[in-house]
Amino acid sequence: MIVEGNGPGIADKYKPMLFKLYFTTKQNGLGIGLATAKKIFDAQGIKVKVESEEKKGMQIFHPHPPINN
């Protein structure tokens, strides 16, 4: 699955903090959306990869479901 956004992109300095509860760069943000999504993904064994470049206008998250043999 690929989820794309049309925002301003994510600066490298913020990438390590993206999924931390209450982390936000928005003036009125709560910082719970991505943290909640990550908790759900983790519970299902899904790995999330973030690919984004600042000022490129795109944010991509690739949830990778676990592979069962």
mmCIF file of the N, C-alpha and C atoms, coordinates in Angstrom:
data_MODEL
# 
_entry.id   MODEL 
# 
loop_
_atom_site.group_PDB 
_atom_site.id 
_atom_site.type_symbol 
_atom_site.label_atom_id 
_atom_site.label_alt_id 
_atom_site.label_comp_id 
_atom_site.label_asym_id 
_atom_site.label_entity_id 
_atom_site.label_seq_id 
_atom_site.pdbx_PDB_ins_code 
_atom_site.Cartn_x 
_atom_site.Cartn_y 
_atom_site.Cartn_z 
_atom_site.occupancy 
_atom_site.B_iso_or_equiv 
_atom_site.pdbx_formal_charge 
_atom_site.auth_seq_id 
_atom_site.auth_comp_id 
_atom_site.auth_asym_id 
_atom_site.auth_atom_id 
_atom_site.pdbx_PDB_model_num 
ATOM 1   N N  . MET A 1 1  ? 0.848  -1.170  0.000  1.00 0.00 ? 1  MET A N  1 
ATOM 2   C CA . MET A 1 1  ? 0.000  0.000   0.000  1.00 0.00 ? 1  MET A CA 1 
ATOM 3   C C  . MET A 1 1  ? 0.892  1.231   0.000  1.00 0.00 ? 1  MET A C  1 
ATOM 4   N N  . ILE A 1 2  ? 0.496  2.226   -0.742 1.00 0.00 ? 2  ILE A N  1 
ATOM 5   C CA . ILE A 1 2  ? 1.218  3.494   -0.786 1.00 0.00 ? 2  ILE A CA 1 
ATOM 6   C C  . ILE A 1 2  ? 0.236  4.609   -0.444 1.00 0.00 ? 2  ILE A C  1 
ATOM 7   N N  . VAL A 1 3  ? 0.648  5.468   0.459  1.00 0.00 ? 3  VAL A N  1 
ATOM 8   C CA . VAL A 1 3  ? -0.155 6.627   0.821  1.00 0.00 ? 3  VAL A CA 1 
ATOM 9   C C  . VAL A 1 3  ? 0.662  7.853   0.463  1.00 0.00 ? 3  VAL A C  1 
ATOM 10  N N  . GLU A 1 4  ? 0.100  8.717   -0.376 1.00 0.00 ? 4  GLU A N  1 
ATOM 11  C CA . GLU A 1 4  ? 0.818  9.908   -0.797 1.00 0.00 ? 4  GLU A CA 1 
ATOM 12  C C  . GLU A 1 4  ? 0.101  11.158  -0.307 1.00 0.00 ? 4  GLU A C  1 
ATOM 13  N N  . GLY A 1 5  ? 0.899  12.165  0.024  1.00 0.00 ? 5  GLY A N  1 
ATOM 14  C CA . GLY A 1 5  ? 0.343  13.448  0.421  1.00 0.00 ? 5  GLY A CA 1 
ATOM 15  C C  . GLY A 1 5  ? 0.873  14.534  -0.493 1.00 0.00 ? 5  GLY A C  1 
ATOM 16  N N  . ASN A 1 6  ? 0.238  15.661  -0.511 1.00 0.00 ? 6  ASN A N  1 
ATOM 17  C CA . ASN A 1 6  ? 0.685  16.769  -1.350 1.00 0.00 ? 6  ASN A CA 1 
ATOM 18  C C  . ASN A 1 6  ? 1.185  17.935  -0.509 1.00 0.00 ? 6  ASN A C  1 
ATOM 19  N N  . GLY A 1 7  ? 1.686  17.628  0.683  1.00 0.00 ? 7  GLY A N  1 
ATOM 20  C CA . GLY A 1 7  ? 2.200  18.656  1.583  1.00 0.00 ? 7  GLY A CA 1 
ATOM 21  C C  . GLY A 1 7  ? 3.588  19.106  1.182  1.00 0.00 ? 7  GLY A C  1 
ATOM 22  N N  . PRO A 1 8  ? 4.246  19.843  2.052  1.00 0.00 ? 8  PRO A N  1 
ATOM 23  C CA . PRO A 1 8  ? 5.559  20.420  1.734  1.00 0.00 ? 8  PRO A CA 1 
ATOM 24  C C  . PRO A 1 8  ? 6.716  19.432  1.844  1.00 0.00 ? 8  PRO A C  1 
ATOM 25  N N  . GLY A 1 9  ? 6.450  18.197  2.179  1.00 0.00 ? 9  GLY A N  1 
ATOM 26  C CA . GLY A 1 9  ? 7.530  17.238  2.380  1.00 0.00 ? 9  GLY A CA 1 
ATOM 27  C C  . GLY A 1 9  ? 8.016  17.295  3.822  1.00 0.00 ? 9  GLY A C  1 
ATOM 28  N N  . ILE A 1 10 ? 8.893  16.362  4.172  1.00 0.00 ? 10 ILE A N  1 
ATOM 29  C CA . ILE A 1 10 ? 9.357  16.253  5.551  1.00 0.00 ? 10 ILE A CA 1 
ATOM 30  C C  . ILE A 1 10 ? 10.853 16.509  5.603  1.00 0.00 ? 10 ILE A C  1 
ATOM 31  N N  . ALA A 1 11 ? 11.265 17.448  6.426  1.00 0.00 ? 11 ALA A N  1 
ATOM 32  C CA . ALA A 1 11 ? 12.685 17.739  6.600  1.00 0.00 ? 11 ALA A CA 1 
ATOM 33  C C  . ALA A 1 11 ? 13.372 16.560  7.277  1.00 0.00 ? 11 ALA A C  1 
ATOM 34  N N  . ASP A 1 12 ? 14.603 16.273  6.887  1.00 0.00 ? 12 ASP A N  1 
ATOM 35  C CA . ASP A 1 12 ? 15.354 15.153  7.451  1.00 0.00 ? 12 ASP A CA 1 
ATOM 36  C C  . ASP A 1 12 ? 15.421 15.207  8.974  1.00 0.00 ? 12 ASP A C  1 
ATOM 37  N N  . LYS A 1 13 ? 15.536 16.404  9.531  1.00 0.00 ? 13 LYS A N  1 
ATOM 38  C CA . LYS A 1 13 ? 15.676 16.517  10.992 1.00 0.00 ? 13 LYS A CA 1 
ATOM 39  C C  . LYS A 1 13 ? 14.422 16.065  11.739 1.00 0.00 ? 13 LYS A C  1 
ATOM 40  N N  . TYR A 1 14 ? 13.278 16.048  11.065 1.00 0.00 ? 14 TYR A N  1 
ATOM 41  C CA . TYR A 1 14 ? 12.038 15.635  11.712 1.00 0.00 ? 14 TYR A CA 1 
ATOM 42  C C  . TYR A 1 14 ? 11.724 14.147  11.540 1.00 0.00 ? 14 TYR A C  1 
ATOM 43  N N  . LYS A 1 15 ? 12.349 13.479  10.587 1.00 0.00 ? 15 LYS A N  1 
ATOM 44  C CA . LYS A 1 15 ? 12.016 12.084  10.293 1.00 0.00 ? 15 LYS A CA 1 
ATOM 45  C C  . LYS A 1 15 ? 12.150 11.151  11.496 1.00 0.00 ? 15 LYS A C  1 
ATOM 46  N N  . PRO A 1 16 ? 13.184 11.283  12.343 1.00 0.00 ? 16 PRO A N  1 
ATOM 47  C CA . PRO A 1 16 ? 13.263 10.379  13.497 1.00 0.00 ? 16 PRO A CA 1 
ATOM 48  C C  . PRO A 1 16 ? 12.134 10.572  14.514 1.00 0.00 ? 16 PRO A C  1 
ATOM 49  N N  . MET A 1 17 ? 11.459 11.698  14.462 1.00 0.00 ? 17 MET A N  1 
ATOM 50  C CA . MET A 1 17 ? 10.422 12.011  15.444 1.00 0.00 ? 17 MET A CA 1 
ATOM 51  C C  . MET A 1 17 ? 9.004  11.835  14.910 1.00 0.00 ? 17 MET A C  1 
ATOM 52  N N  . LEU A 1 18 ? 8.859  11.481  13.655 1.00 0.00 ? 18 LEU A N  1 
ATOM 53  C CA . LEU A 1 18 ? 7.543  11.451  13.006 1.00 0.00 ? 18 LEU A CA 1 
ATOM 54  C C  . LEU A 1 18 ? 6.480  10.669  13.760 1.00 0.00 ? 18 LEU A C  1 
ATOM 55  N N  . PHE A 1 19 ? 6.851  9.538   14.320 1.00 0.00 ? 19 PHE A N  1 
ATOM 56  C CA . PHE A 1 19 ? 5.861  8.662   14.942 1.00 0.00 ? 19 PHE A CA 1 
ATOM 57  C C  . PHE A 1 19 ? 5.830  8.777   16.457 1.00 0.00 ? 19 PHE A C  1 
ATOM 58  N N  . LYS A 1 20 ? 6.509  9.776   17.006 1.00 0.00 ? 20 LYS A N  1 
ATOM 59  C CA . LYS A 1 20 ? 6.492  9.973   18.457 1.00 0.00 ? 20 LYS A CA 1 
ATOM 60  C C  . LYS A 1 20 ? 5.212  10.698  18.864 1.00 0.00 ? 20 LYS A C  1 
ATOM 61  N N  . LEU A 1 21 ? 4.599  10.193  19.931 1.00 0.00 ? 21 LEU A N  1 
ATOM 62  C CA . LEU A 1 21 ? 3.360  10.785  20.418 1.00 0.00 ? 21 LEU A CA 1 
ATOM 63  C C  . LEU A 1 21 ? 3.579  12.250  20.809 1.00 0.00 ? 21 LEU A C  1 
ATOM 64  N N  . TYR A 1 22 ? 2.703  13.089  20.356 1.00 0.00 ? 22 TYR A N  1 
ATOM 65  C CA . TYR A 1 22 ? 2.674  14.535  20.604 1.00 0.00 ? 22 TYR A CA 1 
ATOM 66  C C  . TYR A 1 22 ? 3.706  15.334  19.816 1.00 0.00 ? 22 TYR A C  1 
ATOM 67  N N  . PHE A 1 23 ? 4.443  14.693  18.913 1.00 0.00 ? 23 PHE A N  1 
ATOM 68  C CA . PHE A 1 23 ? 5.348  15.464  18.061 1.00 0.00 ? 23 PHE A CA 1 
ATOM 69  C C  . PHE A 1 23 ? 4.541  16.081  16.922 1.00 0.00 ? 23 PHE A C  1 
ATOM 70  N N  . THR A 1 24 ? 4.694  17.365  16.712 1.00 0.00 ? 24 THR A N  1 
ATOM 71  C CA . THR A 1 24 ? 4.024  18.055  15.612 1.00 0.00 ? 24 THR A CA 1 
ATOM 72  C C  . THR A 1 24 ? 4.846  19.257  15.181 1.00 0.00 ? 24 THR A C  1 
ATOM 73  N N  . THR A 1 25 ? 4.709  19.605  13.923 1.00 0.00 ? 25 THR A N  1 
ATOM 74  C CA . THR A 1 25 ? 5.322  20.838  13.412 1.00 0.00 ? 25 THR A CA 1 
ATOM 75  C C  . THR A 1 25 ? 4.236  21.859  13.084 1.00 0.00 ? 25 THR A C  1 
ATOM 76  N N  . LYS A 1 26 ? 2.989  21.465  13.297 1.00 0.00 ? 26 LYS A N  1 
ATOM 77  C CA . LYS A 1 26 ? 1.863  22.344  12.994 1.00 0.00 ? 26 LYS A CA 1 
ATOM 78  C C  . LYS A 1 26 ? 1.502  23.181  14.213 1.00 0.00 ? 26 LYS A C  1 
ATOM 79  N N  . GLN A 1 27 ? 1.147  24.421  13.981 1.00 0.00 ? 27 GLN A N  1 
ATOM 80  C CA . GLN A 1 27 ? 0.814  25.336  15.073 1.00 0.00 ? 27 GLN A CA 1 
ATOM 81  C C  . GLN A 1 27 ? -0.329 24.813  15.938 1.00 0.00 ? 27 GLN A C  1 
ATOM 82  N N  . ASN A 1 28 ? -1.325 24.218  15.307 1.00 0.00 ? 28 ASN A N  1 
ATOM 83  C CA . ASN A 1 28 ? -2.481 23.702  16.052 1.00 0.00 ? 28 ASN A CA 1 
ATOM 84  C C  . ASN A 1 28 ? -2.545 22.177  16.034 1.00 0.00 ? 28 ASN A C  1 
ATOM 85  N N  . GLY A 1 29 ? -1.426 21.535  15.735 1.00 0.00 ? 29 GLY A N  1 
ATOM 86  C CA . GLY A 1 29 ? -1.409 20.077  15.674 1.00 0.00 ? 29 GLY A CA 1 
ATOM 87  C C  . GLY A 1 29 ? -1.377 19.440  17.049 1.00 0.00 ? 29 GLY A C  1 
ATOM 88  N N  . LEU A 1 30 ? -1.876 18.218  17.124 1.00 0.00 ? 30 LEU A N  1 
ATOM 89  C CA . LEU A 1 30 ? -1.880 17.478  18.389 1.00 0.00 ? 30 LEU A CA 1 
ATOM 90  C C  . LEU A 1 30 ? -0.754 16.454  18.455 1.00 0.00 ? 30 LEU A C  1 
ATOM 91  N N  . GLY A 1 31 ? -0.275 16.009  17.292 1.00 0.00 ? 31 GLY A N  1 
ATOM 92  C CA . GLY A 1 31 ? 0.805  15.029  17.287 1.00 0.00 ? 31 GLY A CA 1 
ATOM 93  C C  . GLY A 1 31 ? 0.374  13.632  17.674 1.00 0.00 ? 31 GLY A C  1 
ATOM 94  N N  . ILE A 1 32 ? -0.864 13.287  17.364 1.00 0.00 ? 32 ILE A N  1 
ATOM 95  C CA . ILE A 1 32 ? -1.322 11.941  17.712 1.00 0.00 ? 32 ILE A CA 1 
ATOM 96  C C  . ILE A 1 32 ? -1.644 11.074  16.496 1.00 0.00 ? 32 ILE A C  1 
ATOM 97  N N  . GLY A 1 33 ? -1.806 11.670  15.334 1.00 0.00 ? 33 GLY A N  1 
ATOM 98  C CA . GLY A 1 33 ? -2.223 10.926  14.138 1.00 0.00 ? 33 GLY A CA 1 
ATOM 99  C C  . GLY A 1 33 ? -1.234 9.852   13.709 1.00 0.00 ? 33 GLY A C  1 
ATOM 100 N N  . LEU A 1 34 ? -0.004 10.231  13.421 1.00 0.00 ? 34 LEU A N  1 
ATOM 101 C CA . LEU A 1 34 ? 0.986  9.259   12.972 1.00 0.00 ? 34 LEU A CA 1 
ATOM 102 C C  . LEU A 1 34 ? 1.390  8.309   14.085 1.00 0.00 ? 34 LEU A C  1 
ATOM 103 N N  . ALA A 1 35 ? 1.407  8.786   15.324 1.00 0.00 ? 35 ALA A N  1 
ATOM 104 C CA . ALA A 1 35 ? 1.743  7.919   16.455 1.00 0.00 ? 35 ALA A CA 1 
ATOM 105 C C  . ALA A 1 35 ? 0.682  6.820   16.606 1.00 0.00 ? 35 ALA A C  1 
ATOM 106 N N  . THR A 1 36 ? -0.575 7.187   16.430 1.00 0.00 ? 36 THR A N  1 
ATOM 107 C CA . THR A 1 36 ? -1.662 6.216   16.520 1.00 0.00 ? 36 THR A CA 1 
ATOM 108 C C  . THR A 1 36 ? -1.587 5.218   15.365 1.00 0.00 ? 36 THR A C  1 
ATOM 109 N N  . ALA A 1 37 ? -1.347 5.731   14.155 1.00 0.00 ? 37 ALA A N  1 
ATOM 110 C CA . ALA A 1 37 ? -1.224 4.846   12.997 1.00 0.00 ? 37 ALA A CA 1 
ATOM 111 C C  . ALA A 1 37 ? -0.085 3.851   13.192 1.00 0.00 ? 37 ALA A C  1 
ATOM 112 N N  . LYS A 1 38 ? 1.050  4.319   13.698 1.00 0.00 ? 38 LYS A N  1 
ATOM 113 C CA . LYS A 1 38 ? 2.210  3.440   13.920 1.00 0.00 ? 38 LYS A CA 1 
ATOM 114 C C  . LYS A 1 38 ? 1.893  2.368   14.945 1.00 0.00 ? 38 LYS A C  1 
ATOM 115 N N  . LYS A 1 39 ? 1.169  2.728   15.992 1.00 0.00 ? 39 LYS A N  1 
ATOM 116 C CA . LYS A 1 39 ? 0.791  1.753   17.021 1.00 0.00 ? 39 LYS A CA 1 
ATOM 117 C C  . LYS A 1 39 ? -0.087 0.652   16.413 1.00 0.00 ? 39 LYS A C  1 
ATOM 118 N N  . ILE A 1 40 ? -0.994 1.036   15.542 1.00 0.00 ? 40 ILE A N  1 
ATOM 119 C CA . ILE A 1 40 ? -1.859 0.062   14.872 1.00 0.00 ? 40 ILE A CA 1 
ATOM 120 C C  . ILE A 1 40 ? -1.033 -0.824  13.947 1.00 0.00 ? 40 ILE A C  1 
ATOM 121 N N  . PHE A 1 41 ? -0.147 -0.219  13.155 1.00 0.00 ? 41 PHE A N  1 
ATOM 122 C CA . PHE A 1 41 ? 0.715  -0.993  12.254 1.00 0.00 ? 41 PHE A CA 1 
ATOM 123 C C  . PHE A 1 41 ? 1.571  -1.971  13.046 1.00 0.00 ? 41 PHE A C  1 
ATOM 124 N N  . ASP A 1 42 ? 2.187  -1.497  14.126 1.00 0.00 ? 42 ASP A N  1 
ATOM 125 C CA . ASP A 1 42 ? 3.049  -2.361  14.946 1.00 0.00 ? 42 ASP A CA 1 
ATOM 126 C C  . ASP A 1 42 ? 2.275  -3.554  15.498 1.00 0.00 ? 42 ASP A C  1 
ATOM 127 N N  . ALA A 1 43 ? 1.046  -3.319  15.931 1.00 0.00 ? 43 ALA A N  1 
ATOM 128 C CA . ALA A 1 43 ? 0.227  -4.394  16.484 1.00 0.00 ? 43 ALA A CA 1 
ATOM 129 C C  . ALA A 1 43 ? -0.076 -5.467  15.444 1.00 0.00 ? 43 ALA A C  1 
ATOM 130 N N  . GLN A 1 44 ? -0.086 -5.080  14.180 1.00 0.00 ? 44 GLN A N  1 
ATOM 131 C CA . GLN A 1 44 ? -0.360 -6.014  13.095 1.00 0.00 ? 44 GLN A CA 1 
ATOM 132 C C  . GLN A 1 44 ? 0.923  -6.568  12.470 1.00 0.00 ? 44 GLN A C  1 
ATOM 133 N N  . GLY A 1 45 ? 2.081  -6.142  12.986 1.00 0.00 ? 45 GLY A N  1 
ATOM 134 C CA . GLY A 1 45 ? 3.356  -6.597  12.439 1.00 0.00 ? 45 GLY A CA 1 
ATOM 135 C C  . GLY A 1 45 ? 3.706  -5.957  11.116 1.00 0.00 ? 45 GLY A C  1 
ATOM 136 N N  . ILE A 1 46 ? 3.160  -4.779  10.861 1.00 0.00 ? 46 ILE A N  1 
ATOM 137 C CA . ILE A 1 46 ? 3.393  -4.077  9.596  1.00 0.00 ? 46 ILE A CA 1 
ATOM 138 C C  . ILE A 1 46 ? 4.515  -3.061  9.780  1.00 0.00 ? 46 ILE A C  1 
ATOM 139 N N  . LYS A 1 47 ? 5.498  -3.114  8.906  1.00 0.00 ? 47 LYS A N  1 
ATOM 140 C CA . LYS A 1 47 ? 6.611  -2.164  8.926  1.00 0.00 ? 47 LYS A CA 1 
ATOM 141 C C  . LYS A 1 47 ? 6.267  -0.982  8.023  1.00 0.00 ? 47 LYS A C  1 
ATOM 142 N N  . VAL A 1 48 ? 6.607  0.214   8.457  1.00 0.00 ? 48 VAL A N  1 
ATOM 143 C CA . VAL A 1 48 ? 6.316  1.420   7.699  1.00 0.00 ? 48 VAL A CA 1 
ATOM 144 C C  . VAL A 1 48 ? 7.627  2.070   7.286  1.00 0.00 ? 48 VAL A C  1 
ATOM 145 N N  . LYS A 1 49 ? 7.719  2.425   6.024  1.00 0.00 ? 49 LYS A N  1 
ATOM 146 C CA . LYS A 1 49 ? 8.902  3.109   5.507  1.00 0.00 ? 49 LYS A CA 1 
ATOM 147 C C  . LYS A 1 49 ? 8.472  4.496   5.037  1.00 0.00 ? 49 LYS A C  1 
ATOM 148 N N  . VAL A 1 50 ? 9.224  5.499   5.410  1.00 0.00 ? 50 VAL A N  1 
ATOM 149 C CA . VAL A 1 50 ? 8.909  6.868   5.035  1.00 0.00 ? 50 VAL A CA 1 
ATOM 150 C C  . VAL A 1 50 ? 9.898  7.334   3.982  1.00 0.00 ? 50 VAL A C  1 
ATOM 151 N N  . GLU A 1 51 ? 9.382  7.844   2.889  1.00 0.00 ? 51 GLU A N  1 
ATOM 152 C CA . GLU A 1 51 ? 10.216 8.438   1.845  1.00 0.00 ? 51 GLU A CA 1 
ATOM 153 C C  . GLU A 1 51 ? 9.672  9.830   1.570  1.00 0.00 ? 51 GLU A C  1 
ATOM 154 N N  . SER A 1 52 ? 10.470 10.832  1.813  1.00 0.00 ? 52 SER A N  1 
ATOM 155 C CA . SER A 1 52 ? 10.021 12.199  1.591  1.00 0.00 ? 52 SER A CA 1 
ATOM 156 C C  . SER A 1 52 ? 11.221 13.112  1.513  1.00 0.00 ? 52 SER A C  1 
ATOM 157 N N  . GLU A 1 53 ? 11.107 14.132  0.695  1.00 0.00 ? 53 GLU A N  1 
ATOM 158 C CA . GLU A 1 53 ? 12.128 15.162  0.607  1.00 0.00 ? 53 GLU A CA 1 
ATOM 159 C C  . GLU A 1 53 ? 11.470 16.507  0.845  1.00 0.00 ? 53 GLU A C  1 
ATOM 160 N N  . GLU A 1 54 ? 12.139 17.315  1.649  1.00 0.00 ? 54 GLU A N  1 
ATOM 161 C CA . GLU A 1 54 ? 11.611 18.640  1.949  1.00 0.00 ? 54 GLU A CA 1 
ATOM 162 C C  . GLU A 1 54 ? 11.469 19.458  0.672  1.00 0.00 ? 54 GLU A C  1 
ATOM 163 N N  . LYS A 1 55 ? 10.374 20.162  0.564  1.00 0.00 ? 55 LYS A N  1 
ATOM 164 C CA . LYS A 1 55 ? 10.044 21.053  -0.541 1.00 0.00 ? 55 LYS A CA 1 
ATOM 165 C C  . LYS A 1 55 ? 9.812  20.334  -1.864 1.00 0.00 ? 55 LYS A C  1 
ATOM 166 N N  . LYS A 1 56 ? 9.621  19.009  -1.809 1.00 0.00 ? 56 LYS A N  1 
ATOM 167 C CA . LYS A 1 56 ? 9.298  18.261  -3.028 1.00 0.00 ? 56 LYS A CA 1 
ATOM 168 C C  . LYS A 1 56 ? 7.791  18.071  -3.157 1.00 0.00 ? 56 LYS A C  1 
ATOM 169 N N  . GLY A 1 57 ? 7.041  18.442  -2.118 1.00 0.00 ? 57 GLY A N  1 
ATOM 170 C CA . GLY A 1 57 ? 5.592  18.397  -2.188 1.00 0.00 ? 57 GLY A CA 1 
ATOM 171 C C  . GLY A 1 57 ? 4.989  17.011  -2.083 1.00 0.00 ? 57 GLY A C  1 
ATOM 172 N N  . MET A 1 58 ? 5.730  16.051  -1.516 1.00 0.00 ? 58 MET A N  1 
ATOM 173 C CA . MET A 1 58 ? 5.189  14.702  -1.448 1.00 0.00 ? 58 MET A CA 1 
ATOM 174 C C  . MET A 1 58 ? 5.675  14.000  -0.188 1.00 0.00 ? 58 MET A C  1 
ATOM 175 N N  . GLN A 1 59 ? 4.798  13.244  0.412  1.00 0.00 ? 59 GLN A N  1 
ATOM 176 C CA . GLN A 1 59 ? 5.143  12.391  1.543  1.00 0.00 ? 59 GLN A CA 1 
ATOM 177 C C  . GLN A 1 59 ? 4.610  11.006  1.220  1.00 0.00 ? 59 GLN A C  1 
ATOM 178 N N  . ILE A 1 60 ? 5.450  10.002  1.293  1.00 0.00 ? 60 ILE A N  1 
ATOM 179 C CA . ILE A 1 60 ? 5.019  8.650   0.961  1.00 0.00 ? 60 ILE A CA 1 
ATOM 180 C C  . ILE A 1 60 ? 5.296  7.719   2.134  1.00 0.00 ? 60 ILE A C  1 
ATOM 181 N N  . PHE A 1 61 ? 4.312  6.953   2.516  1.00 0.00 ? 61 PHE A N  1 
ATOM 182 C CA . PHE A 1 61 ? 4.453  5.959   3.571  1.00 0.00 ? 61 PHE A CA 1 
ATOM 183 C C  . PHE A 1 61 ? 4.109  4.605   2.960  1.00 0.00 ? 61 PHE A C  1 
ATOM 184 N N  . HIS A 1 62 ? 5.002  3.653   3.087  1.00 0.00 ? 62 HIS A N  1 
ATOM 185 C CA . HIS A 1 62 ? 4.796  2.318   2.523  1.00 0.00 ? 62 HIS A CA 1 
ATOM 186 C C  . HIS A 1 62 ? 4.589  1.317   3.657  1.00 0.00 ? 62 HIS A C  1 
ATOM 187 N N  . PRO A 1 63 ? 3.362  1.042   4.040  1.00 0.00 ? 63 PRO A N  1 
ATOM 188 C CA . PRO A 1 63 ? 3.170  -0.022  5.028  1.00 0.00 ? 63 PRO A CA 1 
ATOM 189 C C  . PRO A 1 63 ? 3.443  -1.376  4.378  1.00 0.00 ? 63 PRO A C  1 
ATOM 190 N N  . HIS A 1 64 ? 4.352  -2.128  4.936  1.00 0.00 ? 64 HIS A N  1 
ATOM 191 C CA . HIS A 1 64 ? 4.712  -3.446  4.413  1.00 0.00 ? 64 HIS A CA 1 
ATOM 192 C C  . HIS A 1 64 ? 4.150  -4.518  5.344  1.00 0.00 ? 64 HIS A C  1 
ATOM 193 N N  . PRO A 1 65 ? 3.145  -5.270  4.898  1.00 0.00 ? 65 PRO A N  1 
ATOM 194 C CA . PRO A 1 65 ? 2.610  -6.332  5.757  1.00 0.00 ? 65 PRO A CA 1 
ATOM 195 C C  . PRO A 1 65 ? 3.632  -7.448  5.934  1.00 0.00 ? 65 PRO A C  1 
ATOM 196 N N  . PRO A 1 66 ? 3.547  -8.158  7.039  1.00 0.00 ? 66 PRO A N  1 
ATOM 197 C CA . PRO A 1 66 ? 4.478  -9.263  7.258  1.00 0.00 ? 66 PRO A CA 1 
ATOM 198 C C  . PRO A 1 66 ? 4.249  -10.371 6.237  1.00 0.00 ? 66 PRO A C  1 
ATOM 199 N N  . ILE A 1 67 ? 5.306  -11.053 5.885  1.00 0.00 ? 67 ILE A N  1 
ATOM 200 C CA . ILE A 1 67 ? 5.213  -12.167 4.945  1.00 0.00 ? 67 ILE A CA 1 
ATOM 201 C C  . ILE A 1 67 ? 5.173  -13.466 5.732  1.00 0.00 ? 67 ILE A C  1 
ATOM 202 N N  . ASN A 1 68 ? 4.123  -14.216 5.536  1.00 0.00 ? 68 ASN A N  1 
ATOM 203 C CA . ASN A 1 68 ? 3.995  -15.521 6.203  1.00 0.00 ? 68 ASN A CA 1 
ATOM 204 C C  . ASN A 1 68 ? 4.266  -16.610 5.194  1.00 0.00 ? 68 ASN A C  1 
ATOM 205 N N  . ASN A 1 69 ? 5.171  -17.509 5.540  1.00 0.00 ? 69 ASN A N  1 
ATOM 206 C CA . ASN A 1 69 ? 5.498  -18.623 4.632  1.00 0.00 ? 69 ASN A CA 1 
ATOM 207 C C  . ASN A 1 69 ? 4.632  -19.816 4.923  1.00 0.00 ? 69 ASN A C  1 
# 
